[in-house]
Amino acid sequence: MIYPDRAKEAKQLLQEADAIFITAGAGMGVDSGLPDFRGVEGFWNAYPKAKEFRLSFEEMANPEWFESDPRLAWAFYGHRLHLYRDTIPHKGFNKLLELSNTKKYGSFVFTSNVDGQFQKAGFKEAQVMECHGSIHHLQCIDNCQGMIWGADDTFIEIEEGFKAKEPLPACPFCGAMARPNILMFGDFGWEYARTDAQRERLVQWMDRIEHENGKLAIVEMGAGTAVPTVRNTSEQIADRFGVSLIRINPTESFGADIELPMGAVEALEQII
């Protein structure tokens, strides 16, 4: 066992808790075989066409492409949609779910991932907050009705040159281009009502635990410093409840009470 003292302390916190707050960034999916786009080279390895165009992830994940080159935009997001659909969540998800089911207040997930892996692993929709939205839902590029719809019937065929085959997904209300309901970079058109509703459920869950003096444990996995939303949320809730933060991250575990510098599966096998 690596870092036995830290792992033992984390295991005890999880055992004694009656509520688990699970936070996760892109690194959570690495053990399932998903890319985390760490650094421009990592992104380019996953998307050689972006390398050819010298585009970073931040530049590619921008709603402007749906206006200027929609076939390229949908090749990128269509590939990700099919990748996430086809991916089987790693066994760490199951361990977290089994642990959650033993707790009085269960668990709540806060994730920056748009891949829907927690729901696919069996977590209920009502116990997940996706702060950047979900690739499994679509919206109008113009957000004409303030509505979103499921992407279950959306299938993107990618042709030579990394271009999506037409016809591309369209808004069922106005016929304009459709796009994933994901918060992109430089994005002023994201429809956030679904995520706001998720946030409200999370707030109610937290308030109930606090009101009833429940014992909360926090476990964070694969959340880096490049976009620190997940790390900041973990730290804020740890401060609010006066509890230790368990941070699992092979390269950026620093800054937490219990630092486990390893991947999600390896760490969860030790502490659950």
Secondary structure, 3 states (H helix, E strand, C coil): CCCHHHHHHHHHHHHHCCEEEEEECHHHHHHHCCCCCCHHHHHHHHCHHHHHCCCCHHHHCCCHHHHHCHHHHHHHHHHHHHHHHHCCCCHHHHHHHHHHCCCCCCEEEEECCCCCHHHHCCCCHHHEEECCEEEEEEEECCCCCCCEEECCCCCCCEECCCEECCCCCECCCCCCEEEEEECCCCCCCCCCHHHHHHHHHHHHHHHHHHHCCCCEEEEEECCCCCCCHHHHHHHHHHHHHCCCEEEECCCCCCCCCEEECCCHHHHHHHHC
